[in-house]
Amino acid sequence: METILTSLGHFVVTIISAFGYAGVFLAMAIESACIPLPSEIILPFTGYMVFAGRFGFWQSVIAATLGNLFGGLVAY
């Protein structure tokens, strides 16, 4: 279990670091489209990026919300 969570965490950090807000959107869309990528890994790292000053708060909220909406529509 630890190996799986470590791999997922590394994947999320890589996606968000490489693509920025689009990475947050993509990761949340994947999570919402019934692919097991927990938002409990995505959003804390995004929050850290906001805390560190690399992301804006409202931009992160909008990217995560739209990603979740898009993933839900795809799954529907």
LINNORNOR-V558295 format. One line per field, one symbol per residue. ss: DSSP state (H for helix, E for strand, - for the rest). phi: phi as a letter, one per 30 degrees, with the letter a starting at -180 (. if undefined). A space follows every 50 residues. Layout:
BEGIN
ss: ???
phi: ???
END
This chain:
BEGIN
ss: -HHHHHHHHHHHHHHHHHH-HHHHHHHHHHHH------HHHHHHHHHHHH H-----HHHHHHHHHHHHHHHHHHH-
phi: .dddddddddddddddddciddddedddddddcicdbdddcddddddddd edidbddddddddddddddddddddd
END
